[in-house]
Amino acid sequence: DSGVTQTPKHLITATGQRVTLRCSPRSGDLSVYWYQQSLDQGLQFLIQYYNGEERAKGNILERFSAQQFPDLHSELNLSSLELGDSALYFCASSVGADSIYEQYFGPGTRLTVT
Amino acid sequence: AQSVTQPDIHITVSEGASLELRCNYSYGATPYLFWYVQSPGQGLQLLLKYFSGDTLVQGIKGFEAEFKRSQSSFNLRKPSVHWSDAAEYFCAVGGLSGGYQKVTFGTGTKLQVIP
């Protein structure tokens, strides 16, 4: 158990809908990272938040957004969902802003878009 | 740009046999290199990492990896595989990109262990 929690574990929704994925980092970690793992793209970095502020951006679509709240939990919002958004979404956390090499991964949320 | 290639999508080994998973990376400077393992229904767990120094790195669960700069490789090895090692393994490279530290993952190698 990494100490990073993600909810829900599974999510099934229809195209065009909007969903919110939630992540709680390890105690003491200020950075949260979001990743998408799909069969064709592999594991892709989406975005990083550090202490409530966006720190780094990867291959995140404009239909996707994230935020980190004062209690340091983070949410990833996916809107206008398409079939191709079906994937495993991982959250990871680390202590500092530049400590991505010490990140710990959560168990993931499996999103299925039908 | 940094990239990682894991040429083997799927590998099957017998329990007790030795294992080597291949990883090649591309990065302009000295890279930071990682191996992660993902068991079904689980997140990624760090097996080992290389930052500098001794090119043979020991990790958890009896795994080791060797950094070979001349071959741009960071292959993962285990002398004797256990059934519980069946999982997907990801090689990753880290470095500075676009002003921040970034980790790029390979596409993974799925390991099947047969009795």
Boltz contact constraints between the chains, C-beta under 6 A:
constraints:
  - contact:
      token1: [A, 42]
      token2: [B, 107]
      max_distance: 6.0
  - contact:
      token1: [A, 43]
      token2: [B, 105]
      max_distance: 6.0
  - contact:
      token1: [A, 56]
      token2: [B, 100]
      max_distance: 6.0
  - contact:
      token1: [A, 90]
      token2: [B, 43]
      max_distance: 6.0
  - contact:
      token1: [A, 98]
      token2: [B, 101]
      max_distance: 6.0
  - contact:
      token1: [A, 100]
      token2: [B, 101]
      max_distance: 6.0
  - contact:
      token1: [A, 100]
      token2: [B, 103]
      max_distance: 6.0
  - contact:
      token1: [A, 101]
      token2: [B, 32]
      max_distance: 6.0
  - contact:
      token1: [A, 101]
      token2: [B, 94]
      max_distance: 6.0
  - contact:
      token1: [A, 105]
      token2: [B, 43]
      max_distance: 6.0
  - contact:
      token1: [A, 105]
      token2: [B, 44]
      max_distance: 6.0
  - contact:
      token1: [A, 106]
      token2: [B, 43]
      max_distance: 6.0
  - contact:
      token1: [A, 107]
      token2: [B, 42]
      max_distance: 6.0
  - contact:
      token1: [A, 107]
      token2: [B, 43]
      max_distance: 6.0
  - contact:
      token1: [A, 108]
      token2: [B, 43]
      max_distance: 6.0
